[in-house]
Amino acid sequence: MQTENHADQARRQPVLRLAAIAFIFALTVVSYWPSLAGGFIFDDVPNLAALGHRGGITSFAAFMEFVTTGQAGPLGRPLSLTSFALNGQDWPTDPLPFRLTNLLIHLVNGLLVFLLSRALIATSFDDKTAHRLGLVCMALWLLHPLTASSTAYVIQRMTQLSSLFMMAGLLCYVHGRKILGDQARKGWTWIIAGMGAGGLFAVLSKETGALLPAYALAIELTVFRNASISQSQRRGLVAMLCAPLLMIVGYFVINWHAITLGFDYRPYSISERLLTQPVVLIEYLRQVFLPQLSGLGIVHDDFPISTSLLNPISTLFSAVALVTLIGLSVWWRKKWPLVALGILWFFAGHSLEAGPISLELYFDHRNYLPLLGPIIAVVSLVPALPARLQRAAPILLLLVLCFHSFLTWQSAKLWGNKNLMMAVALIDHPDSLRARQHVANRNIIAGEYEEALRQQLAIAEDFATHSSTRLSILNLRCLTGRLTETQVTGTISLLRESSHDLQIIAFLMPILEMASNGQCDAFGLPEYHALLDVLIENPLIQRDGRTLGAIRYFEGLAFHRAGDTDSAIAALDDSFDAASEIDIRLQQIVWLLEAGNAAAARQYLGYTQQYLAGNYWTRRALANDMLVLEERVRDLERLSQ
């Protein structure tokens, strides 16, 4: 009879496990459901607008051009772009498929979290305990509100996919590592395949995938520290994992000058960023263990900058806390290897984006995979609790999951409504430039120019050198009929010494329309050119090819509207020299054809063909357009004879 009961329990186990996973998945979907109503926001637009480039993705060549010309990172992130192209082939497009795909990837990642955490926990506990604790890790990770900004923010699919491939690679590594002592060839095959394929796909999704060896090294130094393998195998493993990490260090050393130049466009120096990151990491840990909605979201541009270890004093305390945690991980790796792994995992996951790169100081989505480390560390301690506390653990877990689910649902509501998100952000971050600008821009869209002007003037008082704010004020004063020559002169003077701001590009077209249409007596095309001249002379913009190229392009548009084709072509030459975009050459050919200059049109057609010779997929995508332009040039040449 007892044997039959055991057999029944054994048969029920798979069903119960699947039911538990299904329940966690269902709760995750419910928690994220409000976010599906949201649209594209912030970085979504500049990264995805190319879907509609030249009429959308209507051919394989256009698809490959979109995938291979990404500019979000040094490698272009082609795998992430491929996934976006499968969701939409034009712009603007429906955001729902993108958001549904993000949620699906989050669920798949949750399953990988379960498999990986179970495999890691099994190095210290029996399979039954490892399975239960793995389910707990999955539930806590899937429902934790810190993962919301990676799941509900469309463009952060790049983070999701990179994490997916890293976890897949680590699963291969752990499996290979477990059998390495007894089946060396098979073990090495799994390890090399996991590190190679997983790492490659991860970095092609987002450059943080380069941290895969760091995660594996953290695993090797903790849970596999005492695993029985030969010394030569251990040395080979450590060398294999350390080599790519040393290559990353070498990349930073070789490109140090370019890396430091990136801080010219930030309100903090490289040393200030490095000083601030310990405070940021401690704040991340606080959100891991004591999450609150007010600290989540996309607005963190008001995060306090540390200028020294004592200013603010939290910098010193945070640095000491981090050093202490790392020290404890070394101390505990024998007694509590999973706790040590959790600590090292968290720091390994943040080692790149908390380093000397000119990124913004704080973003929730950077915790997507690092979050798993603290979860494993805490969950692994549950079996060590006294029996009374272990009996209470399921109730406590249920309460925590309900709390996390509620916070994630609340966060999802904000991600599903941009205006509500920014309204809440303005309450939480009253000093945030980003939140205040959004409110002003929303009023501009609504035609409430007086209110928008009032808000922008208030912003200018607190951010005196912010260039896009000055351009917005110029535009709004014209729209409200209040623009004077003195104000135009003052704005141009301020822009000469303004901070570098990528948002200025968005204001150059409406201001050009204002100038060319004669909307304001105080601001015409001469004033527009004067404004562009001071921007071009700005030393920071001089070092930013993309921004300089865009400004030169608008300069060409202004000349063209004034009927000065020669100056327009020359300005676009400067634009192409600053940022080689093929559309610039195409625009030049069209203008020269309109002007009836067959010889120059032929010359620039040659320039375009020469550029396309080294860009296979762009050449294929533009094949029909080039044939049309070639025919138009021939027709003009025949007429000119």
Disulfide bonds with the S-S distance in Angstrom:
Cys478-Cys520 1.75
